[in-house]
Amino acid sequence: MPTALILLSVTAAGLFDLRWRRIPNWLVLATIAASLIWHGLTGGLSGLWMSVAGLLVGTAILFPLFLMRGMGAGDVKLFGALGAAVTFKHVLTLFVLSAIIAGVMAVVRVLFARAIVSTAANLWDLSKRFVRGRFSPHPALSVDNQQALAIPFGLSVAIATWVFVLFGRQ
């Protein structure tokens, strides 16, 4: 898919997520459709399958976090659409970049909110649940909790995509 369309799509999604904490389905579906058509036309059946594989892997990477209520469905769908756009070859690179940027954003958010102690307590509680095999989401981290410190993951995906495009696809 042309780089300009990928950047337009993720930038719009990042801004929607930042402003309204939602990523519209029409944007995700348009990105998926454009990606599949583009890769099918330019790469034939092989290109189409690489795009479909990127869609599936991009969705599968974030789906467990959605199931644990640590991430919204729009973030999962956006990353799947981005996977379709950049294909299977680059979706894991974008995931790592997005996770690093989201981590930096989370640390800055915690510091500005002066919530270091409560965040450390939540992380300690989560680690104990993980060791005990209790994978239910922590209420303080749930996407439904209005008081939870949250970051717009769509914005970190947009930033990661810009970094990926500007600094090459190595």
NORDAVEN-V626256 format. One record per run of one state. SS is the DSSP state (@ for helix, = for strand, . for the rest). FROM is the first residue (numbers start at 1). TO is the last residue. Records with the same first field share a line. If there is no record, write none. Layout:
BEGIN
SS: FROM-TO + FROM-TO
END
This chain:
BEGIN
.: 1-2 + 21-24 + 68-72 + 87-87 + 114-115 + 133-138 + 142-152 + 167-170
@: 3-20 + 25-67 + 73-86 + 88-113 + 116-132 + 139-141 + 153-166
END
